[in-house]
Amino acid sequence: MSRLYTIPFGSSLIDETAKIILDNTYDPDNISVVFPGKRPSLYLKARLASASGGRAFFPPRIFSFEEFIDHIARKKRTLFTDLER
């Protein structure tokens, strides 16, 4: 079953996301996080690593909006290729 979580304005994006991930049964293969940019993923990974207490840690898939759309396009259309620049 898929779940979609939204975080209200005014709350800490990183803390709320980490809390949702840590409160649920953590299986990195079944969790994806989409942020508006790349930088929040660095902070989330650091927050989750500190919560792991020094043990080995595998973060969930974390995408920016652009990376998420690219991931969906490549998953749906296996022959998807980038345009030449």
Secondary structure, 3 states (H helix, E strand, C coil): CCCCCCCCCCCCHHHHHHHHHHHCCCCHHHCEEEECCCHHHHHHHHHHHHHCCCCCCCCCEEEEHHHHHHHHHHHHCCCCCCCCC
